Amino acid sequence: MKQKLSILLVVQLLLAASAFADEYPSFTIPKALLKYANAVIRKQETVLEIHSETKVTVREHFVLTVLNEAGSRYAYWAENYSKLSSIEKIEGTLYNAMGAKIRNLKKGEIIDRPAYVAGQMVVDDRIKYHSFEHKEYPYTIEYISVVTNNQTMFLPGWSPMRGKSIAVENSSFVIVSDPDYTYRTRLFNLPAMSIKTSTGKKKTEVWSVSNINAVPDEYGAPAVHEVSPYISLAATTFKLGNYKGDMSTWKEFGNFIKTLTDGQDQLPEEEKRKVAAITASCKSDLEKVEKLYRYMQSKTHYVGIQLGVGGWVPFSAKYVAANGYGDCKALSNFMVSLLKEAGVKAHYALIRAGEGERDIPVDFPASYFNHVICVVPLAKDTVWLECTSQTTAPGYMGSFTGNRYSLLITEAGGVLARTPAYSKSENQYHSKIIGELNKEGQLTLRAENSYKAVLGDRLHQFIHSYSQEEQLKKLQSSLAIPQYSITGFTYKEVPGALPEIKEALEVKADHYAQFTGKRLFITPNVLNKWQHKLSVDTNRLYDIILNEEKIEYDTVQLSIPEGYKIERSIKDTELKTPFGRYEVTVQLKGSTLVYTRKLELSRGRFPAKSYNDLLQFYEKMYVADRAKLVLVKADN
C-alpha cells in the first residue's frame, strides 16, 4: 500500500492540473523566451510508468501558449492507439490571453480516424486528434492524457522542444519502474543528469529543463533534434505480444526479428518450378537476382497491412505466391525465398525509409525502423532491392532508402550495413534545347532532357502515377514560360543500378521574345532557372547544412530572325564557391543564339558566418538565369 501511495504522490505532484486559470496568463512568459518564438510550452510533464514488459502507462500534462497564427501549427493533441495500446483519458481546456478559461474540450470534438499511410490498405492503428481552432492570439491550450501500451518494444522518448520557433518554459520527464527492470537512455544536449530516487519497491528517474529559447527557423539549419534537448529511450529486454526479445545490441535485436520470420520462407512446389524455369539459362547470380526481381514485380503488388503484432510478422512466401500481394515485410520475405530457392543467399533487412529521414544512431540499438527491403550480398557487389515497387530498377535505392544504415537479418543476428549513396557524379541532369524564334516572338522548341539517379526519382513517380492525359495536363502548367502549350512529349526509362530517364518535350510559346522597334529582347535560359532566394539574416545562429548534390548541364540553340546582331549581351559568368559552381556563356553564331549553363551543387556543412556568401551565390544565379539579351536589327 505504501508503494502505491508513493507512486501516486509522485504522479500527482508532477501532473497536478492547474486549479487556477490565472496560472497561464500570456504576459507572465519571460520576455527572453519570446525571441524567435511563435509558441511557448508553459508546462510539459510526462510520467512513464513501466509496470511490466507488457504494460506501460504514459501520463502527460501539456500546456502551450500560442502567440500568433504561425504558432497554431502546434496547438493540438494527437495520440495513436491500436490493439497494442489504448487511450484511457483525455481532457482539454482553452484559455484566453489573460489566462481566463474559455471552455473545455467536448468529447464530440475529438476526431477518431484510421492512422492511414499512403499505400496501407489494412490497418488497425487509429489516431485521435483535437484542436480548439482558436483564432484570437495569444491564447493557451491545456491537455491532460493517459495512455496504456501493452508492449515494451517501443518506449516513448522525451523531446521538450516540439519544433522550431517554439520555446520551453518548463518540461520534465519521469520514468518509474521496478528496481530490477533495465532500460537504456541516450541523452542529447542536456545540461544536467537525471535525479534518481528509490521509493519502496520502485525506482524513479527525473529529467527537467526550463527557459529554453526557441530555435529560429533558419534556411538549411540543423534539424531541431540536433540543437535541442531530447532523450532516446529503449528497453533492454522487451515483449511484443507473445514474442520476447532483446535489443541491447544490434545482433540480439536481429535475432528477435529472425524469430518473426522463421518458417515463413517456404514456397509452394509450383513456385519452385517457376524459379527453376526462370533461372535455367542464367549465367551468374546477378542475372538470377535481376530476373527473379522482375518476376516478383510482375507477380505481386503492394498492400500495406498493419494489424497488431502482425504489423511486424510477414505473411508467408506461400501466402504471397497464392494471393499476389503483401506489404514490405511479406514482399521482401518472398523475394528472399525466391532467391534461396535459386541458390542465392539474400537477407531480409530493416530500414528507416523516407526522403530526408535522419539516419539511425548506430551506437544506441532500438527499433527505429519503418520499412523492409531485401539485400543480396554477391561476390563482387551487394544488390539492394526495393520490393514494394513494381517499377524500380534492381539495385537502386534512390532518395527513399539510399545513403543510410539498414539492419540485415542474418543467421548470426543483426548486422548494420549502409545503403548506396548517390554523389553529384551520379546525380546529373542534361538538357539540350533546339528552338526557332519567328518575327512575332513565338518560340517553337524541342527539349531533350536526361535525369540520372535521384534527379529522376520524382519524374519516375510522375510517369507511373498518371495517365498520359493527366501527364499532359500537368505539363501544361509546370513550365516557367508564359503562354505556352505542349505539342508533344515522350518518356523513356533506362533501368539499372543508376537509372536514367530521357524526356522529350515539344513546346510552343507565344510572345516568348519581345520586339520593341528594331530591338529584340530574349531570355536565353528557357526551361531551367534557379528558384531559391534567401532572406537577409545578419544574426545567423546555426551552421548551414546543404544536402543536395548534383550537376546540371544546359545547352540552348535558338534560331532568330535574320539580320539581328547583339546590342547588349549577357556577360559570361563564372561563380566558384564552397557551395558549388555556376557557369554561363552566350554566343551569337550567324543567326543562331547559343547558350550554355553548368551548375554544380555540393553537399556539406558550412559555418553560420558563411550564410551571406550563400545568399550572394543564390542571388547571382537567380539573376543570371533570368538575364535578357538585347538584339538589334542591323541597318541595310
Beta strands, then each sheet from edge to edge (+ up, - down):
strand 1: 39-52
strand 2: 55-66
strand 3: 77-81
strand 4: 85-95
strand 5: 101-104
strand 6: 111-114
strand 7: 120-123
strand 8: 126-130
strand 9: 139-149
strand 10: 166-177
strand 11: 183-188
strand 12: 195-199
strand 13: 202-212
strand 14: 230-235
strand 15: 237-240
strand 16: 243-246
strand 17: 301-302
strand 18: 304-306
strand 19: 325-326
strand 20: 347-351
strand 21: 371-377
strand 22: 382-385
strand 23: 405-410
strand 24: 413-418
strand 25: 428-437
strand 26: 443-452
strand 27: 484-494
strand 28: 500-509
strand 29: 514-516
strand 30: 519-522
strand 31: 544-546
strand 32: 550-559
strand 33: 564-568
strand 34: 573-577
strand 35: 580-589
strand 36: 592-601
strand 37: 604-606
strand 38: 629-633
sheet 1: 5+ 4- 9+ 2- 1+ 10+ 13- 12+
sheet 2: 3+ 8- 6+
sheet 3: 7+ 18+
sheet 4: 11+ 14-
sheet 5: 15+ 16-
sheet 6: 17+ 19+
sheet 7: 22+ 21- 20+ 23- 24+
sheet 8: 27+ 28- 26+ 25- 32- 36+ 35- 34+
sheet 9: 29+ 30- 38+ 33-
sheet 10: 31+ 37-
end
